[in-house]
Amino acid sequence: MQMRIAVHKAGRKGKAGFTVTEVVVSLAVAGLTFGGVVYGYVMTTDHAEWSSCSLAAQSLASQGVEQARSAQWQPQAWPPVDELGVTNYTQVEQLEPPAAGGQPVLATNYISITAFSTTPPLRQLRADCVWSLPYRKNGVRGPFTNSVISLRTTDQ
């Protein structure tokens, strides 16, 4: 009985392993894939932060209009009551509590009340909430504006 011992020849092409070019290309593809995933995650969190601030600003603008709607306006009463008035005023508030170590996002709510019609008596209530979002590194995105417009008649 004869035994044969297989001898592996290292000098044969195609059997020695990967070439340097193949390793570099595969690492480049893996790096681009990983970088794309990280970039997608960062863009998603930035958009989520913007969306939460936009929703808070819309709520702040709605609050400004609701405050104006709650004022008494009864021109037919004796004596006439007009707490609403034709006026403009502003409010500055913080949109949301800042994240750990972050800056607070401040918003300015510009509220204007204008005469829309005299017969029937209507007034337009408009709130424009203007806010900016800070970049992660020195800079500001914005300004952005969320608006609410409503009409109001007497005794509402």
C-alpha positions in Angstrom: 0.0 0.0 0.0 1.4 3.3 -1.0 0.7 6.6 0.8 0.9 9.8 -1.0 1.4 13.1 0.7 -0.2 16.1 -1.0 2.2 19.0 -1.2 0.7 22.4 -1.5 2.6 24.6 -3.9 2.6 28.2 -2.7 3.8 29.5 -6.0 0.6 28.6 -8.0 -1.4 31.6 -9.0 -5.0 31.9 -7.8 -4.5 29.6 -4.8 -2.5 31.9 -2.6 -5.4 34.2 -1.4 -6.5 37.7 -2.1 -4.4 40.3 -3.8 -3.8 43.7 -2.3 -6.0 45.3 -4.9 -8.9 43.1 -4.0 -8.5 43.8 -0.3 -8.3 47.6 -0.9 -11.4 47.6 -3.1 -13.4 45.5 -0.6 -12.4 47.8 2.2 -13.4 50.8 0.2 -16.8 49.3 -0.6 -17.3 48.4 3.1 -16.2 51.9 4.2 -18.6 53.6 1.7 -21.5 51.4 2.9 -20.8 52.1 6.6 -20.3 55.8 5.9 -23.7 55.9 4.1 -25.4 54.2 7.0 -23.9 56.7 9.5 -24.8 59.7 7.2 -28.4 58.4 6.9 -28.6 58.2 10.7 -27.3 61.7 11.2 -29.7 63.1 8.6 -32.6 61.3 10.1 -31.9 62.7 13.6 -31.5 66.2 12.2 -34.8 66.0 10.4 -36.5 64.6 13.5 -35.1 67.5 15.5 -36.4 70.0 12.9 -39.8 68.3 12.9 -40.1 68.5 16.6 -39.2 72.2 16.7 -41.7 72.9 13.8 -44.5 71.1 15.6 -43.7 73.1 18.8 -43.6 76.3 16.9 -47.0 75.5 15.3 -48.4 74.9 18.8 -47.0 78.2 20.0 -48.6 80.0 17.1 -51.9 78.3 17.8 -51.6 79.4 21.5 -51.1 83.0 20.4 -54.3 83.0 18.3 -56.2 81.2 21.1 -55.1 83.9 23.6 -56.5 86.6 21.3 -59.7 84.6 20.7 -60.3 84.4 24.5 -60.4 88.2 24.9 -63.9 89.7 25.2 -65.2 91.7 22.3 -68.8 92.9 22.6 -69.4 96.2 20.7 -73.2 96.0 21.0 -73.1 95.8 24.8 -73.5 98.8 27.1 -70.9 99.9 27.8 -69.1 98.3 24.8 -66.4 95.8 25.7 -63.3 95.5 23.6 -60.4 93.7 25.2 -59.3 92.5 21.8 -58.4 95.8 20.1 -56.6 96.3 16.8 -53.1 95.8 17.8 -49.8 93.9 17.4 -47.7 92.3 20.1 -44.9 89.8 20.4 -44.0 86.9 22.8 -40.6 85.2 23.0 -40.7 81.7 24.4 -38.6 78.6 24.5 -39.8 75.9 22.0 -38.6 72.8 23.9 -36.2 71.9 26.7 -32.7 71.6 25.3 -31.0 68.2 25.1 -28.1 67.6 27.5 -25.5 70.2 26.8 -27.5 71.8 24.0 -28.7 75.3 23.4 -32.4 76.2 24.0 -34.4 77.0 20.8 -36.1 80.3 21.2 -39.1 81.4 19.1 -40.7 84.8 18.6 -44.4 84.8 18.2 -45.7 87.9 16.3 -49.4 88.3 16.9 -51.4 90.8 14.9 -55.1 91.7 15.2 -56.6 93.6 12.3 -60.1 94.8 11.3 -61.3 92.5 8.5 -64.9 93.7 8.1 -67.2 96.1 9.7 -70.5 94.5 8.6 -70.5 91.9 10.0 -67.9 92.8 12.5 -64.9 90.5 11.9 -61.3 90.7 13.0 -58.4 88.7 11.6 -56.1 87.1 14.2 -52.7 86.1 12.9 -49.8 84.6 14.7 -46.4 84.1 13.0 -43.9 82.0 15.0 -40.4 82.7 13.8 -37.6 80.3 15.0 -34.1 79.2 14.0 -32.4 75.9 14.6 -28.7 75.9 15.6 -26.2 73.8 13.6 -24.0 71.4 15.4 -21.0 73.5 14.6 -21.3 77.3 14.6 -24.2 78.4 12.5 -27.9 78.6 12.3 -30.5 77.0 10.1 -33.4 79.2 9.4 -35.3 81.4 10.1 -38.4 79.3 9.8 -42.0 80.6 10.2 -45.1 78.8 11.3 -48.3 80.8 10.8 -51.9 80.5 12.0 -54.7 82.8 10.7 -58.2 82.9 12.1 -61.3 85.2 11.8 -63.3 86.2 14.8 -66.7 87.9 15.2 -68.2 89.4 18.3 -69.4 87.3 21.3 -67.2 84.3 20.5 
